[in-house]
Amino acid sequence: MSSAPPILKAFFKKFKKTKKSNFEIDFKKIDISLISLHAIKTIEVLEDNGFEAYLVGGAVRDLLFGIKPKDFDVVTNATPDQIHHLFRRSRMIGRRFQLVHVIYGREVIEVSTYRSQQKLIAQADGSVIKDDNHFGTIEEDAMRRDFTINAMFYSPTHHKLVDFHDGLKDLKHGIIRIIGDAEKRYREDPIRILRAFRVCAKLNMSLNSTSRSPIKKIIPLLHEIPHSRLFDEVIKFFLTGHALNSYKVLCDEKIYSQFFLSPKTESKEINLFISNGLKNTDLRINQDKSCNPSFLFSFLLWHQVVQLWDQYKIELKHSIAGLNQAIDEVIEKQIKLFPIHKR
């Protein structure tokens, strides 16, 4: 489990002195230089026109760790039409719930309106559809978010942190806690399980017991997720700069075997081979270099190929033919377990 980031250690020493209300906190410890100038400009434009505006989600969490976020999401009480009207270079996207992309050259700042709780509407045929196309308050928006550490709002213009669910305290203690009833939230979107463990790997944190307990029975629902979406979420474990730690977390949590074939026998040699591949992947990502998922699959599945190759080159009496047969069989088995998408 991670220890609290230095800025949080300093903050909690003065917590009682700086806390203004139940949820709003004066917070000047965040390094503003880590925040996109375009994100700040977006917030300033919204505030100058009488609206509330905050950074939200993973960006706030990363800033509290002293990490420069890759993406910045802004939330506001302005409607999509109002947002779009304020920014000449912007476009509205989405059908169920409209967002606005504010465009600054190559950087895009995503701006959304506070959303209310999702509602389930029963249909005549007995099916249920999600109705989440409703604006709400900042409190309702926080309640919709997945984990307490992702439900904090930060104003870089006023140095104000809004924390309805004790996300700061959970960060301090290295805890990932789901908001609301854990089983219900996982059933709403089983991908939340993967997101939880991805944050565990990235920040060296751990799930609390109530967030962990329903996971075993919910995991099978992951395979009901559309393959393309599931592939994107799984591949994020390995292509976001913390592949080695992600591999360890997935293996420890018995999730790795849900998506990837494992060698029939394990050894220090195999573990070292995979670890080196993952370290090289992390190195490339952290140097802002590209990494093709095919490279990832090649070393994760290599020893399964080798084990079959040893068998087939004897049966077929030809090394190359045996290798090709082994590769084909491993890929076929892998696709049945978890389809590999071309990228």
Phi and psi in degrees as a GROMACS rama.xvg file:
@    title "Ramachandran Plot"
@    xaxis  label "Phi"
@    yaxis  label "Psi"
@TYPE xy
-76.1845  152.876  SER-2
-86.6654  164.833  SER-3
-63.9899  141.641  ALA-4
-58.6881  149.591  PRO-5
-52.6506  -40.4206  PRO-6
-67.5781  -27.8295  ILE-7
-76.9713  -36.8794  LEU-8
-58.9492  -45.1283  LYS-9
-65.1309  -39.0988  ALA-10
-66.0874  -44.8283  PHE-11
-67.9378  -20.9136  PHE-12
-65.3404  -27.9199  LYS-13
-114.273  16.5673  LYS-14
-55.5631  -46.9775  PHE-15
-66.6852  -29.1066  LYS-16
-78.3701  -30.9301  LYS-17
-97.5817  -11.4199  THR-18
-75.4309  123.64  LYS-19
-91.185  -37.8265  LYS-20
-149.515  -171.969  SER-21
-60.8207  -32.4632  ASN-22
-124.729  -22.9212  PHE-23
-97.3142  132.068  GLU-24
-130.735  131.249  ILE-25
-69.7919  122.934  ASP-26
-140.674  100.284  PHE-27
-107.889  12.3474  LYS-28
-83.2245  -20.03  LYS-29
-68.2354  136.227  ILE-30
-77.8113  105.49  ASP-31
-62.1306  -25.5399  ILE-32
-66.2452  -15.9591  SER-33
-81.9671  -9.03841  LEU-34
-96.155  135.383  ILE-35
-56.0254  130.93  SER-36
-62.3374  -30.2456  LEU-37
-70.8778  -34.6917  HIS-38
-65.8521  -42.9159  ALA-39
-63.4731  -43.1982  ILE-40
-60.6515  -41.2724  LYS-41
-60.1694  -44.4189  THR-42
-64.7809  -42.432  ILE-43
-61.7205  -41.8897  GLU-44
-62.4986  -44.0444  VAL-45
-63.6115  -44.7692  LEU-46
-66.8944  -39.2919  GLU-47
-62.795  -21.6761  ASP-48
-102.361  19.1728  ASN-49
88.2149  12.0673  GLY-50
-106.62  158.099  PHE-51
-80.7112  151.839  GLU-52
-159.189  135.681  ALA-53
-141.441  152.02  TYR-54
-74.1318  150.893  LEU-55
-148.449  158.455  VAL-56
81.2417  -142.974  GLY-57
-60.6404  -28.9547  GLY-58
-63.3188  -43.4543  ALA-59
-65.0437  -44.9765  VAL-60
-56.648  -47.2482  ARG-61
-66.4981  -38.5758  ASP-62
-60.5018  -37.0471  LEU-63
-67.7722  -22.3318  LEU-64
-91.7051  0.56837  PHE-65
75.5013  21.1347  GLY-66
-101.335  135.794  ILE-67
-76.0354  116.843  LYS-68
-65.9239  149.796  PRO-69
-83.4682  -30.0939  LYS-70
-131.316  149.961  ASP-71
-125.857  120.399  PHE-72
-107.426  137.3  ASP-73
-116.918  137.81  VAL-74
-120.012  153.24  VAL-75
-155.307  165.515  THR-76
-90.9548  1.35583  ASN-77
-74.5893  144.699  ALA-78
-77.6384  162.237  THR-79
-54.6632  -40.8044  PRO-80
-62.4989  -41.715  ASP-81
-66.044  -41.0976  GLN-82
-62.2435  -48.7499  ILE-83
-59.6449  -36.6047  HIS-84
-67.7633  -31.1037  HIS-85
-79.207  -22.7523  LEU-86
-119.702  113.48  PHE-87
-61.6688  -43.6407  ARG-88
-95.225  78.7804  ARG-89
-148.891  160.427  SER-90
-143.35  145.034  ARG-91
-91.3302  136.983  MET-92
-131.998  164.27  ILE-93
94.7624  149.581  GLY-94
-109.472  -55.981  ARG-95
-65.417  -41.2282  ARG-96
-143.459  117.599  PHE-97
-78.5213  137.794  GLN-98
-118.41  166.768  LEU-99
-124.22  127.856  VAL-100
-96.7402  116.766  HIS-101
-95.2293  124.081  VAL-102
-105.466  124.259  ILE-103
-124.127  87.1995  TYR-104
61.8387  -119.333  GLY-105
-86.3665  -12.5517  ARG-106
-94.5154  136.319  GLU-107
-120.519  125.738  VAL-108
-101.982  120.922  ILE-109
-87.9839  125.891  GLU-110
-118.973  127.848  VAL-111
-127.666  157.948  SER-112
-89.7672  144.546  THR-113
-47.1634  136.345  TYR-114
-115.154  148.121  ARG-115
-89.8217  176.328  SER-116
-60.0165  139.977  GLN-117
-66.2633  139.63  GLN-118
-115.622  144.467  LYS-119
-104.163  126.387  LEU-120
-112.904  122.23  ILE-121
-75.4389  136.957  ALA-122
-101.697  164.115  GLN-123
-60.4384  -31.3159  ALA-124
-85.0037  6.86753  ASP-125
92.4004  -9.31101  GLY-126
-78.4192  168.434  SER-127
-127.761  134.099  VAL-128
-117.782  152.587  ILE-129
-88.2116  131.598  LYS-130
-117.567  99.8977  ASP-131
-123.832  24.9965  ASP-132
-93.6852  54.6692  ASN-133
-131.62  134.351  HIS-134
-76.4081  154.897  PHE-135
-145.893  -157.073  GLY-136
-103.907  171.431  THR-137
-64.0245  -34.6378  ILE-138
-64.0539  -43.165  GLU-139
-66.9467  -37.6369  GLU-140
-62.9994  -41.1406  ASP-141
-63.2226  -38.0181  ALA-142
-66.3926  -26.9845  MET-143
-74.9777  -21.0838  ARG-144
-75.1076  160.692  ARG-145
-74.879  -55.0943  ASP-146
-121.206  153.47  PHE-147
-58.1066  -36.4627  THR-148
-75.3977  -10.5498  ILE-149
-104.134  6.49594  ASN-150
-112.538  25.7545  ALA-151
-101.663  144.414  MET-152
-115.557  137.78  PHE-153
-132.278  131.571  TYR-154
-103.036  108.932  SER-155
-71.2478  -17.3389  PRO-156
-83.2377  -29.492  THR-157
-113.194  0.903516  HIS-158
52.3429  44.8362  HIS-159
-116.878  131.579  LYS-160
-109.295  130.93  LEU-161
-112.253  121.155  VAL-162
-136.695  100.201  ASP-163
-86.1724  -18.3335  PHE-164
-125.353  27.2964  HIS-165
57.4564  36.9888  ASP-166
-62.4884  -35.2452  GLY-167
-60.7932  -45.1116  LEU-168
-65.8358  -38.062  LYS-169
-66.0662  -37.7804  ASP-170
-61.9575  -42.427  LEU-171
-59.1739  -39.5428  LYS-172
-94.3356  3.41964  HIS-173
69.3382  34.7148  GLY-174
-112.768  137.022  ILE-175
-106.175  119.984  ILE-176
-126.883  126.282  ARG-177
-76.1671  146.517  ILE-178
-86.3721  128.992  ILE-179
86.8609  -162.591  GLY-180
-72.3373  117.416  ASP-181
-60.0658  -48.4491  ALA-182
-62.7634  -42.1909  GLU-183
-61.9123  -43.5806  LYS-184
-66.8555  -38.3567  ARG-185
-67.4867  -37.6261  TYR-186
-68.1777  -34.4205  ARG-187
-59.0074  -40.6619  GLU-188
-154.065  95.8832  ASP-189
-58.9559  -19.4631  PRO-190
-59.6409  -22.1504  ILE-191
-59.0069  -28.3744  ARG-192
-62.3934  -47.0226  ILE-193
-65.5252  -40.0622  LEU-194
-62.5963  -39.6655  ARG-195
-60.5781  -48.4065  ALA-196
-72.0276  -27.2774  PHE-197
-67.3324  -39.6165  ARG-198
-68.6751  -37.808  VAL-199
-54.3601  -46.4509  CYS-200
-69.1464  -42.1112  ALA-201
-66.6365  -42.8603  LYS-202
-109.896  6.54528  LEU-203
56.2045  47.5475  ASN-204
-111.732  -179.962  MET-205
-139.854  151.939  SER-206
-74.2879  141.863  LEU-207
-75.9763  166.246  ASN-208
-61.8752  -40.3165  SER-209
-69.8215  -29.1349  THR-210
-78.952  -24.3301  SER-211
-87.3037  -36.1362  ARG-212
-56.6384  -38.0314  SER-213
-82.3549  -6.19415  PRO-214
-62.4063  -40.8514  ILE-215
-57.2739  -41.2108  LYS-216
-84.0515  -13.9683  LYS-217
-90.6699  -25.3507  ILE-218
-50.9448  -41.7124  ILE-219
-56.7733  -25.1984  PRO-220
-68.3576  -17.8566  LEU-221
-59.5131  -32.3468  LEU-222
-79.0287  -0.834257  HIS-223
-93.2158  -6.7396  GLU-224
-73.0888  140.776  ILE-225
-50.2018  135.452  PRO-226
-55.3456  -41.2948  HIS-227
-64.2569  -41.3731  SER-228
-68.6729  -42.4091  ARG-229
-63.8646  -41.8737  LEU-230
-59.6958  -46.052  PHE-231
-59.2067  -41.3649  ASP-232
-71.2827  -39.2364  GLU-233
-68.871  -42.0069  VAL-234
-66.7177  -23.8669  ILE-235
-62.8491  -26.5188  LYS-236
-58.6276  -33.1155  PHE-237
-108.206  -12.3374  PHE-238
-119.701  28.5462  LEU-239
-126.036  17.4602  THR-240
96.5619  2.0264  GLY-241
-138.544  46.9549  HIS-242
-65.197  -42.8191  ALA-243
-62.9997  -46.5329  LEU-244
-67.3354  -34.602  ASN-245
-62.5836  -42.9608  SER-246
-59.7025  -43.9932  TYR-247
-63.4852  -43.3454  LYS-248
-63.9985  -46.0203  VAL-249
-62.4382  -38.7672  LEU-250
-70.0289  -44.9348  CYS-251
-61.1469  -35.3155  ASP-252
-89.7996  5.42788  GLU-253
60.559  32.1801  LYS-254
-102.616  -26.0068  ILE-255
-54.3764  -43.2711  TYR-256
-69.418  -11.501  SER-257
-71.2698  -22.7154  GLN-258
-124.168  -22.8088  PHE-259
-130.727  142.369  PHE-260
-65.3112  147.443  LEU-261
-117.146  149.904  SER-262
-59.7109  150.388  PRO-263
-63.5372  -34.2369  LYS-264
-128.459  145.08  THR-265
-105.773  156.001  GLU-266
-156.797  165.139  SER-267
-62.2472  -34.203  LYS-268
-63.4492  -44.0956  GLU-269
-65.3072  -46.0466  ILE-270
-61.398  -39.3434  ASN-271
-67.0207  -40.0122  LEU-272
-61.0153  -47.7979  PHE-273
-66.241  -42.408  ILE-274
-60.0079  -41.9712  SER-275
-65.1125  -39.4719  ASN-276
-62.9249  -40.9827  GLY-277
-69.8711  -38.013  LEU-278
-62.7969  -42.3503  LYS-279
-64.9647  -36.4724  ASN-280
-63.0031  -47.5306  THR-281
-60.3095  -40.3867  ASP-282
-61.3798  -44.6759  LEU-283
-64.4801  -45.0019  ARG-284
-62.6007  -43.8779  ILE-285
-72.8361  -11.8447  ASN-286
-98.6718  12.623  GLN-287
60.1689  33.6773  ASP-288
-101.374  155.735  LYS-289
-77.8578  158.48  SER-290
-146.35  116.558  CYS-291
-77.3599  133.803  ASN-292
-55.2193  -26.6661  PRO-293
-63.0998  -33.1723  SER-294
-63.9476  -42.1538  PHE-295
-59.4444  -50.7802  LEU-296
-64.5229  -32.4319  PHE-297
-63.1437  -41.9569  SER-298
-88.603  -23.7371  PHE-299
-69.8006  -30.2862  LEU-300
-105.142  -1.05431  LEU-301
-59.6509  -43.3807  TRP-302
-72.8847  -24.264  HIS-303
-66.2564  -39.0478  GLN-304
-64.0078  -46.2988  VAL-305
-60.0461  -42.9  VAL-306
-62.1748  -39.1907  GLN-307
-74.9641  -34.5629  LEU-308
-59.538  -43.4362  TRP-309
-57.3192  -35.7877  ASP-310
-74.2354  -47.22  GLN-311
-76.3813  -29.3272  TYR-312
-70.0193  -20.8784  LYS-313
-80.4108  -45.798  ILE-314
-64.5644  -42.7704  GLU-315
-89.7572  -10.0755  LEU-316
57.2421  32.1194  LYS-317
-155.429  121.4  HIS-318
-62.9114  -48.3941  SER-319
-67.4568  -41.5486  ILE-320
-62.6072  -38.4921  ALA-321
-65.3037  -39.9464  GLY-322
-63.8558  -46.7079  LEU-323
-61.0447  -41.1652  ASN-324
-63.4939  -42.058  GLN-325
-64.6459  -44.0478  ALA-326
-61.1058  -46.6786  ILE-327
-59.6991  -42.3794  ASP-328
-69.0881  -41.4739  GLU-329
-64.9335  -43.8757  VAL-330
-63.0012  -41.083  ILE-331
-61.9394  -43.7895  GLU-332
-66.1308  -40.7048  LYS-333
-63.7031  -41.6559  GLN-334
-64.1531  -36.3979  ILE-335
-66.6507  -35.707  LYS-336
-77.4183  -46.3962  LEU-337
-158.544  105.455  PHE-338
-56.8361  138.316  PRO-339
-94.7864  120.686  ILE-340
-95.372  141.841  HIS-341
-73.4596  136.698  LYS-342
